[in-house]
């Protein structure tokens, strides 16, 4: 089942990390989940100048 997304909904990176970490068991799981969200394209980083590609280490 594919969920509908609202393209106008803007969340800060800090809010994303806080939300994901509240469900994750530890920091490694949080990082892995956030990496997966970016890789799948479910989350896109945007600035005033357009989309940005992020390198998550």
Legacy VTK file of the C-alpha trace (Angstrom):
# vtk DataFile Version 3.0
C-alpha trace
ASCII
DATASET POLYDATA
POINTS 57 float
0.000 0.000 0.000
1.467 3.337 -1.052
0.821 6.287 1.229
-0.130 9.713 -0.019
2.346 12.463 0.730
1.782 16.160 0.982
4.566 17.842 -1.024
3.955 21.154 0.747
4.576 19.686 4.195
7.969 20.906 5.384
9.748 19.377 8.370
13.171 20.338 9.658
15.970 17.794 9.677
16.049 18.062 13.462
12.351 17.200 13.685
12.894 14.218 11.374
15.749 12.915 13.532
13.735 13.420 16.733
10.722 11.590 15.327
12.702 8.665 13.946
14.778 8.341 17.121
11.624 8.138 19.232
10.819 4.857 17.425
14.363 3.493 17.074
16.095 1.342 19.672
19.451 3.136 19.414
21.438 5.721 17.436
22.561 3.203 14.820
19.003 2.235 14.042
18.037 5.923 13.847
20.813 6.643 11.361
19.991 3.566 9.280
16.321 4.556 9.081
17.111 8.136 8.064
19.596 6.951 5.442
16.936 4.646 4.037
14.376 7.467 3.858
16.784 9.608 1.825
17.906 6.727 -0.422
14.326 5.745 -1.306
13.440 9.354 -2.029
10.817 9.478 0.708
12.647 12.495 2.139
14.316 15.255 0.134
16.527 17.964 1.590
15.614 21.382 0.243
17.023 24.847 0.693
15.951 28.201 -0.651
18.109 27.398 -3.686
16.585 23.995 -4.491
17.075 20.354 -3.579
20.386 19.204 -2.150
22.060 15.820 -2.159
23.232 14.819 1.313
26.051 12.522 2.308
25.172 10.780 5.554
28.125 9.141 7.243
LINES 1 58
57 0 1 2 3 4 5 6 7 8 9 10 11 12 13 14 15 16 17 18 19 20 21 22 23 24 25 26 27 28 29 30 31 32 33 34 35 36 37 38 39 40 41 42 43 44 45 46 47 48 49 50 51 52 53 54 55 56
